[in-house]
C-alpha cells in the first residue's frame, strides 16, 4: 500500500505521540517509511499543538518528547489553506479535516472519530481507522488512499 498524501486527525496523532505500541503509532511509522506527506491546515495543526501540549499528557510522555513529536510531524507536513466552510459533517468541528483533505488533494483521512467514519467514503476520500489501515498494509492493498 502506498499513500502519498493524507490527513490524520488530532486524536490519532495524540495516541501515536503518547504510546509507540498503538495502531496509530505503527501507522505513522509506516507512513514515515514511505515518505508520505501529512497534510494540515493552520487550524488542524493549531488544534494538535494545543491539545498535545496539555499537562494531562505529562503522565504518559514528557512535554519535551511531545514537542519533539510535533517538530517531527512538521518536518513531513504540507500546509493548505482552508476557509472553514461547512462540509457536511454532523460535528461541525470535524469539517476542518474534510476541507483540509479536499484542499490538499488527499484521498485518505485516518481517524477514530465516528462522525467522520460514518461519512466513508466522502468525495472520493476514504475515511479509515488506524487498524483498518494496518490491515490494508498487511494485505498489500493498493487501493487505500488511491
C-alpha positions in Angstrom: 0.0 0.0 0.0 1.4 3.4 -0.9 -0.3 6.6 0.3 1.3 9.8 -0.9 -0.9 12.5 0.7 -3.2 12.1 3.7 -4.9 13.8 6.6 -4.5 12.3 10.1 -6.9 13.5 12.7 -5.8 15.0 16.0 -6.7 12.1 18.3 -4.9 9.6 16.2 -1.7 11.7 16.3 -2.0 12.2 20.1 -2.4 8.5 20.5 0.7 7.9 18.4 2.7 10.5 20.4 1.9 9.1 23.8 2.4 5.4 23.1 4.6 3.8 20.5 2.8 0.5 20.7 -0.6 1.7 19.5 -2.0 1.1 16.0 -1.8 4.9 15.3 2.0 4.9 16.1 2.5 1.9 13.8 0.6 3.6 11.0 2.7 6.7 11.5 5.9 4.7 11.4 4.8 3.1 8.1 3.9 6.5 6.6 7.3 7.9 7.6 9.0 4.9 5.9 7.1 5.6 2.6 7.7 9.4 2.6 4.0 10.1 2.8 3.1 13.8 3.1 0.8 14.7 6.0 -1.5 17.5 5.0 -2.6 20.0 7.6 -4.3 23.4 7.6 -3.4 26.0 10.1 -6.4 25.2 12.2 -5.8 21.4 12.3 -2.1 22.0 13.3 -3.1 24.5 15.9 -5.6 22.1 17.4 -2.9 19.3 17.5 -0.3 21.6 19.2 -2.8 22.9 21.7 -4.1 19.5 22.7 -0.8 17.7 22.7 0.9 20.2 25.0 -1.8 19.9 27.7 -0.5 18.9 31.1 -2.8 15.9 31.3 -0.5 14.1 28.9 2.6 14.6 31.2 1.8 11.3 32.9 2.2 9.4 29.6 5.2 11.2 28.0 7.1 14.2 29.0 6.4 17.6 27.4 9.8 17.8 25.6 9.1 14.4 23.9 5.7 15.7 22.8 7.3 18.9 21.4 9.8 16.8 19.6 6.9 14.7 18.1 5.3 18.0 16.9 8.6 19.0 15.2 8.9 15.6 13.5 5.3 15.9 12.2 6.0 19.5 11.0 9.0 18.2 9.0 6.8 16.0 6.8 3.8 18.4 6.7 2.4 20.3 3.8 0.1 23.2 4.8 -3.0 24.1 2.8 -5.4 26.9 3.2 -9.0 26.4 4.3 -11.9 28.8 4.8 -13.8 26.9 7.5 -16.7 26.2 5.0 -19.3 23.7 6.0 -18.5 20.2 4.6 -21.5 18.3 5.9 -20.1 16.5 9.0 -22.6 16.3 11.9 -19.8 17.5 14.2 -19.1 20.9 12.7 -15.5 21.0 14.2 -14.6 17.9 12.0 -15.4 19.8 8.8 -11.9 21.2 9.0 -10.4 17.8 8.4 -12.7 17.2 5.4 -11.8 20.6 4.0 -8.1 20.1 4.6 -8.3 16.7 2.7 -10.1 18.4 -0.2 -7.7 21.4 -0.3 -4.7 19.1 -0.1 -5.9 16.7 -2.8 -5.8 13.8 -0.3 -7.6 10.5 -0.8 -7.4 9.3 2.8 -8.2 10.5 6.3 -7.1 8.4 9.2 -9.4 8.8 12.3 -11.1 7.1 15.1 -13.9 9.7 15.1 -17.3 8.2 14.4 -18.6 11.4 13.0 -16.0 11.3 10.3 -16.0 7.5 9.9 -19.8 7.5 9.2 -19.1 9.6 6.1 -16.8 7.0 4.5 -16.3 7.4 1.6 -16.7 11.1 1.2 -16.0 13.0 -2.1 -13.5 10.3 -3.2 -11.8 10.4 0.2 -11.6 7.2 2.2 -12.0 7.6 5.9 -10.5 4.8 7.9 -9.5 3.8 11.4 -5.8 3.2 12.0 -6.4 -0.6 12.5 -8.1 -0.7 9.0 -5.1 1.0 7.5 -2.7 -1.5 9.2 -4.9 -4.4 7.8 -4.6 -2.9 4.3 -0.9 -2.6 4.7 -0.6 -6.3 5.8 -2.8 -7.4 2.8 -0.8 -5.3 0.4 -4.0 -3.5 -0.6 -3.0 -0.8 -3.1 -6.5 0.7 -3.3 -6.2 2.5 0.1 -5.8 6.2 -0.4 -5.8 6.0 -4.2 
